[in-house]
Amino acid sequence: MENLEFFNSVDSMLCETLSKKSLEELQNELIDTISNKRGGFSNNFKTSLDFGEQGELVFRKFLENKGYIFLSDCKDITSDQTYLKDGKEWIFELKTDSRHMHLNENGILIDTGNVVFEYTSRGNPSGYMATKAEFFVTYFPQINEIWLIRTRKLKNIINENKYNFKDILMGDKGSQTRGNLISRDIIRNEFKVESVC
């Protein structure tokens, strides 16, 4: 119990600003940011990274509302966030899907209905192929959903090509980033899907 109290006190000191915003406010800020970029982020690593960090704040608040205690961020490709709940550590790899949001000619944000799982960049494993996290999470701000799957299960589904994924080139020019693209509707039942707020 003492450890739990310690983590709670440390966490409350580190996230004073975060705790002042509701989950809905954090999500709306991300949607506004994506809208303001007018779709110019899909091949821009820096902007995509910024969206990812905003998405991580939403996911953190989402888990904190469920009783998880934030322990740490990881700034390499092995994982994104570590939490504590009921005495157990939970490690997540989190991707914020802004790639499938675009503004149409009328300035309305639209969603392609797809998801892509990155697996290589600049000749090195990345995304689901590089993470050591037990859980792989995709946050879709455009539909207010978080999709969670065990990383091992995701790798098996893609390696077996159970759903006929399309291999695509993506990312910054010259990055040779590749991913597996599929319609969300086809693969949805493999994930635990929850509304953000």
Beta strands, then each sheet from edge to edge (+ up, - down):
strand 1: 69-73
strand 2: 81-85
strand 3: 88-96
strand 4: 101-103
strand 5: 109-111
strand 6: 114-121
strand 7: 124-125
strand 8: 135-140
strand 9: 145-150
strand 10: 166-170
strand 11: 177-183
strand 12: 192-195
sheet 1: 1+ 2- 3+ 8+ 9- 12+
sheet 2: 4+ 5-
sheet 3: 7+ 6- 11+ 10-
end
